[in-house]
Amino acid sequence: MKEVSVVGGKFTVHSENFTAVTRGKTVQVLDKATGQEMAKFNDLKYAYRASFNLSRPILAVKSTQPWLAFYSMETMSLIRKIRIKTLSGELNNNAQDGGFCFSSDGRHFLNLETVNFSTHLVVYDCDAFEETQRYFAEDSYNFNTIERHGDGYLLAFFVAGVGGTLYFFDGQIVTKVRNLAAHESIDAYSDVHY
């Protein structure tokens, strides 16, 4: 399980060896044991969340603008910066605040991308960092959270104090849907806690 915190506008996430702190334009990588700065990246204007690939030495960072960045934790350098696009390949100008995660085997990065008034689940290969699959492009789902769960994923649209809907996605289709009441939380069903 990852340790995550948000304090004073900073988002902090930990892996076994590193801590990543996003501060808007800056992503700082620290040695987890010593707190020593290992790298500082300034490739995204509004970097707001990050995630470590637990199977490969990769850090993914998402901007509220339509950009993703992937960094090597071996070389402490940018691997690839990706401009999020629409289904037709046009530049996507929507604000991006949906969740993301790496697959359990670390081979794929799954990103919730806002396109007009719906959410697409876009899968990127972690070798070439290219889009390999796009789900829900023809539907009008709205998700704000994705997390690994067993052999699949939890997709949710949830508003604290209001409730929402939880979807069980097996990697190809939605297999179950569950409504969440205002007092419930997605955490009870989750393998990974953000």
Steps between C-alpha positions, in 0.01 A plus 500: 500500500620851420527773757350822367438840649386843389622785721514871417427446130772235467426143396739241640529134400750236611651189349734258673803723431371842397263779592354725230355840586303700242489877552335638191786557256755294694518127568759419763632145548655420837686200635237352732750393768708819520272770363780610265385651171578264212341700216281798423285505187332805344342349189133564584341833584236368740629164628250396763524124559752224458522122519788256513495186291560232762634251240730730303711803596254754353325804645188633324389859556171651385430867439163670527582615148478220241853364558662192649869450576688179569837495677767235542594444865822332381634798307289768671399638161193561286404195292207654314258790520160428344237748384157349570288479185139433410370182336552655156860593583436871545659688790288473813453836673286377790627529857628162619427408861402135470684217670764266362695190596747245370383147425593235756774362274635851431471460124225760452398842628125560521384862492153652534484774238227761479377547144222757467235381748608140556795294621710266288720235656821513298766230530866576424774243449790546747765408241420739215268730702244495222123468526401136448132496595216743569188394691163675543564739209155432359328516839423789730660377822644743749771359725733679738678201655673186376674248725628146464267243654575128483539406134330817381429857597255713689368796306296749697326828489481602862438825683569496875184557699282445194577149377558362156534189288765230509576294189696173494705489178671172409737661249256470210145571623309619803389184681318647801357834609435606859350822633682661791309690765625834634647333812685229303847517354675328211781408746307200632526337155849615409838323478683831453413803707560852366 
